[in-house]
Amino acid sequence: MIWPMIIAAGTAVAVLLVDLVFPRWYAPFGVALAGAAATAVSPYLVQKGQLALLCAEADRCSYVLDDTARLVAALIAALTAFALLLYAPTLRARDAPAGEVGFLLASAMTGGVVLGGARDLITLIVALETLTLPLYALVALHRRRDGAVGAVTFFTTSIVATAVSLLGAALLQLQSGSVHLPYAMREDLAGGRPLAIAGLILLLTGFGFKVAAVPLHAWAPTTYDGAPVPVAAYLSTASKLGGVIAILFVARAAVEGDLRVTAGGTLAVLATLSLVIGTLVALRQQRTVRLLAWSSVAQAGFILAPLGGLLLSSSASLFAASLAYTLFFLALELGAFSGVVALRPTEDGGVLDDLRGVGRAAPWRAAMLSFALIGLAGLPPVLSGLFAKITVIQALLDVDSLWLALVVALISVVGLAVYWRPLAALYRGSVDDRPPVSVGPFLPLVAATIVTAVLSVVPQLTMSLWE
Amino acid sequence: MVSLDSVLLWTVAIPLVGAVISFVVSDATGRRVAALTAFLTLVISALLGLQQKAGMWHELDWQWVPALGLRFHLGVDGISYPLVLLTALLTLLCCGYSIWHTPTPGLGNHLGALLLVIEAGIIGTFLAQDLVLFFIAFEVVLLPMAAVIAVWGGEGRRRAALKFALYTLAGSVLLLVGVVSVVVQTGSGDMTQPAKLGAEAQLWIFILFAVAFAIKSPLWPLHTWLPDAHTEAPTVGSVILAGVLLKMGTYGLIRVGLGVTPDGFARAAPVLGVLAVAAIIVGSLVCLAQTELKRLIAYSSVGHMGFVLLGISTGTAIGLQAALVGNIAHGVLTGLLFFLAGAIKDRSHTGQLAELGGLRERAPWMAGVLGLAALGSLGLPGLAGFWGEAFAVVAAYSRGGPLWTTLAAVAAVGAALTAAYLLRMLRKVSHGPLAPSLATASEAHWPEVAAWAPLVFLAFLLGVVPVIVVDLAAGASLISGAAGR
């Protein structure tokens, strides 16, 4: 049996049932939280060894539970639990229905848990859709905020993205006769190579929407800012992780199927555009969550940059660097969003000036938020952010991709100017009233800070996880 | 004999621990904790001078992140030891000074904590013997220094702080690319025995290094962050900035530029030399037209660091020794000048030279110390500034050839200009009729005297016996080591 999936799906069902018989906000909330926690630990406690399911042939399985799948399942479940905790003040204030929120998040979690083990294009796309589909509803599901614009933007662009991915998958299947990775990328049909190249580019483009890489990013700022901040946090961490994993799987298959240059070229373009445009536009944002959204676009560029090195080499260290950066990023991004929620538990993200003086009024929360922001800028004393940048630049220089390394290095200078503004706002002036304290958002904030601190001392924990 | 290797760790760890403590305790206690920590660090780092020998005196080498080629590798030798001591001394003086006087908005404990973090970063830079570790320590200084300027600085502090942060970060990311290139190509970031790089790789890696260190030093035309940062920074910020932070650039050029990429250095040296002399001339000319006291001293740094860079760029043992002496002398004298400028601005509430004058009538002692610092700075024989500047010119001249002879001659003219603008400053500030802004100025207070006295003493000591601070053999061995590769 594959326990992580079953627990995750079971959680979704249990939340619905509990909400029916016991309609207090904390009942479905508690069940969802417990289910997410159980899902997070289950891959490491229950299932040992490697497990393959739905095999067409010995090496053509649709699902394989290996170490990567375990890692992804645990991360997605943990991020789901944190998103729930961030949502606690809103649910408590009855601004969003707890049963629906718990169910939708648990459903998304189920998709993410499956994703890490997906080994064919159909399973991969379906898992990714299951991860993001519930989020359309979550974006709009808030009593006091009008999230409709964000939800519709997200919905329409995602539909297009899925259609593009499916078209790509269909083209690949057409020319190779297989949907299993990596066979789907191998040339089978005589003269099928143009089809394969077009299919791969379309597939990566579709997945690019999920990680909000430029030019497929336009939905992200509107959606993040329209959504309740905890949902924006989930979009920027769990959903982005899903997209990154899908891209990593496809890129690995492309290397094995002799489409390395196509994958590398596509991803190098996405990475460069995301880095440059995401960072430059973030400079001008006045709203906190919009700034984080554009910074999240730029961070997608950092994540994809090592894969741009596939243009020149098929070294596995490129994949390892991309995954390592993603892990550093997840802790920092969770810290940044949790910091915003912890300082404004039931409000929206507000404008940067709303953070004024908070450094004096709520020193600990402000310090942890600053810690995350400095880490995203990639500077000491938050060494994990610096190690993340070094990892990417080293992987790129290792394959002689000097220009991409220089883009990464120089754009992180501009990145400092982006994160400088919220940092300066936090420590400018002083206000008398202390922001309300809420336990829920505090836990993810503390957890993210601890993980970041640990990764600052032993960054090698993230660096050898790619098999 | 007891091994002093673990002392290396303490010189970096003590300031960090002290920073955390002074950050969380109350303002008044925090200031004292910071000063006490700075004192302990000075004592501990002075211990490193025991048991000197050829090469690295003490070394500490631990594995840290193998995947990035990063080792926790510290070492001290004759080149880094004086700089470490200078850093510890200036931090102590600044922390002690802050007990007595912290500009608005107060929070002296936070200021002390940041100064200690900066100290740890600078000392870490001087002690690091692993390239990646060197880079990390180099970066540690950035944000705390920007925060010191942004919180405690003058009117335009936020702009100046951001400019400082972005400018120096632009330099250090190039350093990062260079450092990682070396690690990737040679498989090791060891600075004590750098692996041999190909000639082409050396040239472009050295260019990356040179730009990074030129911004930090700063070398004309990459100096434009410095006047703003200095003018807006609080007194202690300016002292640390001019006294030791700039030295990270020149030290890096010697240790990393010359040590790791000697061939690249040799090929690019003439360009460096020309830029260094340009910096001397431009810095001096700007100073002659300068109307603001702190800005004038800031620009004088551009000129003085030009002499240091000229010494380095000659690539000769004598030039390098001149650079090492010049580094320390500049740290002492400019630190003193900024302390004095801060004291004058505290009294007059203006830095405009036109609004100052007659200081010697109200505060003869303070005017005397200012005169001494200015004379030292212009390179009067017998004071600290003389050796570095004179021998940088001598080194350039002794390289021979039309280029270096011209550079030596132009640099000598620059030295004369230096005298002109410093005497102009003295005339405007100390002499002339008493300005209204200084009408009620008080004589130096004892905390100020305590902060100045060690620097005055060092200015004389270095002027008479420079060899006590600079290990001549270390410079020579670095040159011959680099030539051997």
Interface residues (C-beta under 8 A of the other chain):
Chain A: I374 L379 P380 P381 L383 L386 F387 K389 I390 T391 I393 Q394 L397 D398 A405 L406 A409 L410 S412 V413 L416 A417 W420 A424 Y427 V458 P459 Q460 M463 S464
Chain B: V65 P66 A67 L68 G69 V117 G121 V132 I136 E139 V140 L142 L143 A147 A150 V151 R158 L162 A165 L166 L169 A170 V173 L174 L176 V177 V180 S181 V183 V184
